[in-house]
Amino acid sequence: MRDDPCRGRNDPDFPDAQDDESGDRAHDAESTFEPEGDLVATYGVKLLRSDLLELEEHSDSCTEAGFGQWCADKVAGGRRLAVDLFAGAGGLSLGMVRAGWTVAASVDSNSFALKTHRANFPGVALAKDLAVPADRRSLIAMLQRAEIDLIAGGPPCQPFSRAGRSKIRSLVAAGTRPEHDERKELWQAYLEVVLRVRPRAVLMENVPDMALGDDFHVVRTIVDRLERVGYRTQLSLVDAWRYGVPQHRKRLIVLARRDSDHFDWPEPTSDVTLHEAIHDLPRLRETTGAREMSYTATAHLSEFAKLMRQDAESDRLWDHMTRPVRDDDREIFGMMTSRTLYAQIAPELRRYKTGTFDDKYKRLDWGERSRSITAHIAKDGYWYIHPEEARTLTVREAARIQTFPDWFRFAGSRSHAFQQIGNAVPPLLGQAAATALRPLPSRPKRRINQWRLMQNRLTAWAESHRLGRFWCLLPGDQLGPVTAAVVTLLDPAPAELRTFNPVLAQIAARDRITDSALAAFRAQSVRTGAIRSLEALRDVQDGPVVLDEPENLPAVLEMKPAQTALLRLLAGDDLLLVTQPVMRVAARVLGTASDRVNTLTDGRVDLARLVGGGADAPLRMAAIRLIGQLHCAPTEPLCTQCPLRPRCAYGQGSKPASLLF
């Protein structure tokens, strides 16, 4: 659930960043402390350190030892229990509560986030590192003593780079790394907890970059593992603003359940502007606000503001405090509108290179949504300049934009609060996702998993064609590193294989290019550039690049990115090949327009759904590429010959009622 990890204190891109108690751009100023009560500091103070907010634990908290009985009592009272792993301050926890669950346990390693969670939620909040086997085992043992209905969380998923996977395989083969390392990546730890506890429902959330960065390898692996033990799953890229979150924010959501294959999300709500979100909060004028101040509701309070004020003290407001601003920056703020770019600021006022920082400062607009609130706000609030006043957002304003209600408090300093808010899942988004996992009034009969059927069909089709004319376009043992590289450099169309196959078979027999093979390709009028690359491959085929480190072949042969991707696919690497024919196949099967709109986001989600995960994923990916070349033409596709036609929306002439990942 780590949305945008704060940069290091000495990061050269943020030369003014201070420790987590400092004010914005205040490194060269005098230090002082914030007055208590309703007294506030003025902008004459350049560095302002906030107090540390200590919060009491929730009155219905429990201990790890008493967890089993506490849960039994809740279940006896008709409660559904949820667990939040990597919980942070509890944005996802609050969403689950609003959707009808009781959060029985949460896990995090950040001390201030744990204090925040313990104050705002019942149950037990545990300081554990789930990458550590002992911590993982103790948590699983505790959860197995209770009837857990839902496990949720946003594991910090560092994408597996393809080079990283190759390196791990080589270390295992060399005996310098165990095949099964008990200290796991956090997404693996999350998955192990889920598979051992086996709740009815699972919710996983993360930023889209986590998936896009490694061709959805991690996500497809998670989904494949869940489905193999009986879960039905759904993968979505969700715009948070569709569920009442007043900011531009897209999240990756994986849902899974064992009791049904229905995922009924609530209807999207009306768009919420920044004016509706925070305009009722008091103006600070020439101050930095305070921990506590009086609040008077405006005459025309928006529905969003009414929701945020529910259960808050009617005349009090908490944590409406921001950092001080340098005088020169305050002058700049006064000249800016929401359309002003940093490069448009007068040169004598700029302190950063415009080529590096094109959006260093960003003033928000009352009539629009906010830019996405991330953990970066803990170090630098200048991406979030108030729409009207010459200052950055307050803790309470940032919390509102993330949809934390006004009664929700954050332990620690002002910067600790900003970090917790920026790392959080917006509670209203969490509520929408959790709503799709509610138990159904009557348990409908589960349908056959359409995605499994389609993936099995793709695998069988590819395996049969690997024995025939298209053997060299599908990964498998028949393609050694040299042969795969030759096919990549030639990139033959299916119709050309009748000519190329005899020579390719000769190369595959020894996984070597011979002079006679090169002569045959020249006689077949292979383009000059490809011949030169084949000659370069011949010259290195007996060296360590091919024999020991074939992943370095693309660099040695100066392959273009598209060639590199194809080579790795033919070598059996698990990746998504994003080409127009491939995206067309995925969009037509699903009945979407993702091959024409949002190809690199929604289009890749569609492709990930179709390819799936597991050992045969590379074979299915290559099969989809081949189907795009053979059957799924832009016009007049040969649907009758396509193996996907029985499950294809386009081939059937209509959209599918429901397809499950």
QUIPEJO-V547244 format. One record per backbone hydrogen bond with DSSP energy under -1.0 kcal/mol. NH is the residue of the N-H (numbers start at 1). CO is the residue of the C=O. E is the energy in kcal/mol with one decimal. If there is no record, write none. Layout:
NH_CO_E / NH_CO_E
//
This chain:
3_1_-1.1 / 11_8_-1.8 / 14_11_-1.7 / 17_14_-1.7 / 22_19_-2.2 / 26_23_-1.1 / 29_26_-1.4 / 32_47_-1.1 / 34_49_-1.5 / 39_36_-1.0 / 45_42_-1.8 / 47_30_-1.1 / 49_32_-1.4 / 53_412_-2.4 / 58_118_-3.0 / 61_58_-1.3 / 62_123_-2.0 / 70_66_-2.2 / 71_67_-2.6 / 72_68_-2.2 / 73_69_-2.4 / 74_70_-1.7 / 75_71_-2.8 / 76_72_-2.4 / 77_73_-1.2 / 78_75_-1.9 / 79_74_-2.4 / 82_102_-2.6 / 83_150_-2.1 / 84_105_-2.3 / 85_152_-3.0 / 87_107_-2.5 / 90_87_-1.4 / 94_90_-2.7 / 95_91_-1.8 / 96_92_-2.2 / 97_93_-2.3 / 98_94_-2.4 / 99_95_-1.2 / 100_97_-1.4 / 101_96_-2.6 / 102_80_-3.0 / 104_82_-2.7 / 105_82_-1.1 / 106_124_-2.0 / 107_84_-2.0 / 108_126_-2.1 / 114_110_-2.3 / 115_111_-1.9 / 116_112_-2.2 / 117_113_-2.6 / 118_114_-2.8 / 119_115_-1.5 / 120_116_-1.6 / 121_117_-1.7 / 123_60_-1.8 / 124_104_-2.0 / 126_106_-2.9 / 128_126_-1.1 / 132_129_-2.1 / 136_132_-2.2 / 137_133_-2.7 / 138_134_-2.2 / 139_135_-1.9 / 140_136_-2.4 / 141_137_-2.4 / 142_138_-2.0 / 143_139_-2.7 / 144_140_-2.2 / 145_142_-1.2 / 146_143_-1.8 / 148_146_-1.2 / 149_81_-1.9 / 150_81_-1.6 / 151_201_-1.8 / 152_83_-3.0 / 153_203_-1.2 / 157_155_-1.1 / 158_156_-1.1 / 165_161_-2.0 / 166_162_-2.1 / 167_163_-2.4 / 168_164_-2.2 / 169_165_-2.2 / 170_166_-2.1 / 171_167_-2.4 / 172_168_-2.4 / 173_169_-2.5 / 174_170_-2.0 / 176_171_-1.9 / 177_171_-1.1 / 184_182_-1.0 / 189_185_-2.1 / 190_186_-2.6 / 191_187_-2.2 / 192_188_-2.4 / 193_189_-2.2 / 194_190_-2.1 / 195_191_-2.8 / 196_192_-2.2 / 197_193_-2.5 / 198_194_-3.0 / 201_149_-2.2 / 202_256_-2.9 / 203_151_-2.3 / 204_254_-2.8 / 205_153_-1.9 / 206_252_-2.0 / 210_207_-1.6 / 211_208_-1.1 / 212_208_-2.8 / 213_209_-2.2 / 214_211_-1.1 / 215_212_-1.0 / 216_211_-3.3 / 217_214_-1.8 / 220_216_-3.3 / 221_217_-2.1 / 222_218_-2.5 / 223_219_-2.7 / 224_220_-2.4 / 225_221_-2.5 / 226_222_-2.3 / 227_223_-2.6 / 228_224_-1.8 / 230_227_-1.6 / 231_226_-2.1 / 232_257_-2.6 / 234_255_-2.4 / 236_253_-2.4 / 238_251_-3.1 / 240_249_-3.4 / 242_239_-1.6 / 243_240_-2.1 / 244_241_-1.4 / 245_240_-1.3 / 247_245_-2.4 / 248_370_-2.5 / 251_238_-2.7 / 252_206_-3.6 / 253_236_-3.0 / 254_204_-3.0 / 255_234_-2.7 / 256_202_-2.2 / 257_232_-2.0 / 258_200_-2.4 / 265_263_-1.1 / 269_242_-2.4 / 274_368_-2.7 / 275_366_-2.4 / 277_273_-1.5 / 278_274_-2.5 / 279_275_-1.7 / 281_278_-1.6 / 288_41_-1.2 / 290_320_-1.3 / 293_317_-2.1 / 295_315_-2.0 / 306_302_-2.4 / 307_303_-1.9 / 308_304_-2.3 / 309_305_-1.8 / 312_309_-2.2 / 316_313_-1.2 / 317_293_-2.6 / 319_291_-3.2 / 321_319_-1.7 / 322_288_-2.5 / 330_326_-2.5 / 331_327_-1.7 / 332_328_-1.7 / 333_329_-2.8 / 334_330_-1.6 / 335_332_-1.5 / 336_333_-1.2 / 340_337_-1.3 / 342_358_-1.2 / 344_341_-1.6 / 345_342_-1.6 / 349_346_-2.1 / 357_353_-2.5 / 362_382_-2.2 / 364_385_-2.6 / 368_365_-1.5 / 370_246_-2.3 / 377_374_-1.9 / 378_375_-1.9 / 379_376_-1.9 / 380_376_-2.1 / 384_381_-1.9 / 385_362_-2.7 / 386_391_-2.7 / 391_389_-1.9 / 393_384_-1.6 / 395_321_-2.1 / 396_319_-1.7 / 398_394_-2.5 / 399_395_-2.4 / 400_396_-2.5 / 401_397_-2.4 / 402_398_-1.6 / 403_400_-1.8 / 404_399_-3.0 / 406_308_-2.8 / 408_405_-1.5 / 412_53_-2.4 / 417_413_-2.3 / 418_414_-2.3 / 419_415_-2.4 / 420_416_-2.3 / 421_417_-2.6 / 422_418_-2.9 / 423_419_-1.9 / 430_426_-2.4 / 431_427_-2.6 / 432_428_-1.8 / 433_429_-2.4 / 434_430_-2.5 / 435_431_-2.3 / 436_432_-1.1 / 437_434_-1.9 / 438_435_-1.5 / 444_442_-1.0 / 453_449_-2.0 / 454_450_-2.4 / 455_451_-2.8 / 456_452_-2.7 / 457_453_-2.2 / 458_454_-2.5 / 459_455_-2.5 / 460_456_-2.5 / 461_457_-2.4 / 462_458_-2.6 / 463_459_-2.6 / 464_460_-2.0 / 465_461_-2.1 / 466_462_-1.5 / 467_464_-1.0 / 468_465_-1.1 / 471_468_-1.5 / 473_470_-1.9 / 479_476_-1.8 / 484_480_-2.9 / 485_481_-2.0 / 486_482_-2.4 / 487_483_-2.5 / 488_484_-2.1 / 489_485_-2.5 / 490_486_-2.3 / 491_487_-3.2 / 496_493_-1.6 / 497_494_-1.1 / 500_496_-2.2 / 501_497_-3.0 / 504_500_-2.6 / 505_501_-2.8 / 506_502_-1.5 / 507_503_-2.1 / 508_504_-2.8 / 509_505_-1.7 / 511_507_-1.8 / 512_507_-1.4 / 518_514_-2.1 / 519_515_-2.3 / 520_516_-2.1 / 521_517_-2.2 / 522_518_-2.2 / 523_519_-2.2 / 524_520_-1.2 / 525_522_-1.7 / 526_521_-2.0 / 531_527_-1.9 / 532_528_-2.4 / 533_529_-1.8 / 534_530_-2.5 / 535_531_-2.5 / 536_532_-2.0 / 537_533_-2.2 / 538_534_-2.4 / 539_535_-1.7 / 541_537_-1.0 / 543_540_-2.1 / 547_543_-2.3 / 548_544_-2.2 / 549_544_-2.3 / 552_549_-2.2 / 553_550_-1.9 / 556_552_-1.9 / 557_553_-2.7 / 559_554_-2.8 / 564_560_-2.6 / 565_561_-2.3 / 566_562_-2.0 / 567_563_-2.8 / 568_564_-2.3 / 569_565_-2.1 / 570_566_-2.7 / 571_567_-1.8 / 572_569_-1.9 / 573_568_-3.1 / 575_573_-1.1 / 579_577_-1.3 / 583_579_-2.8 / 584_580_-2.2 / 585_581_-1.9 / 586_582_-2.1 / 587_583_-2.5 / 588_584_-2.4 / 589_585_-2.4 / 590_586_-2.1 / 591_587_-1.3 / 592_587_-2.4 / 596_593_-2.1 / 597_593_-2.0 / 601_598_-1.1 / 603_598_-2.5 / 605_601_-1.8 / 606_602_-2.5 / 607_603_-2.2 / 608_604_-2.6 / 609_605_-2.3 / 610_606_-1.9 / 611_607_-2.8 / 612_608_-2.5 / 617_614_-1.6 / 620_616_-2.2 / 621_617_-2.5 / 622_618_-2.3 / 623_619_-2.0 / 624_620_-2.4 / 625_621_-1.9 / 626_622_-2.2 / 627_623_-2.7 / 628_624_-2.2 / 629_625_-1.4 / 630_626_-2.7 / 631_627_-2.7 / 632_627_-2.3 / 633_631_-1.7 / 638_631_-2.6 / 639_637_-1.5 / 641_638_-1.3 / 642_639_-1.3 / 645_642_-1.4 / 647_644_-1.7 / 648_645_-1.5 / 649_589_-1.8 / 650_588_-1.7 / 652_648_-1.7 / 654_649_-2.0 / 661_233_-1.2
//
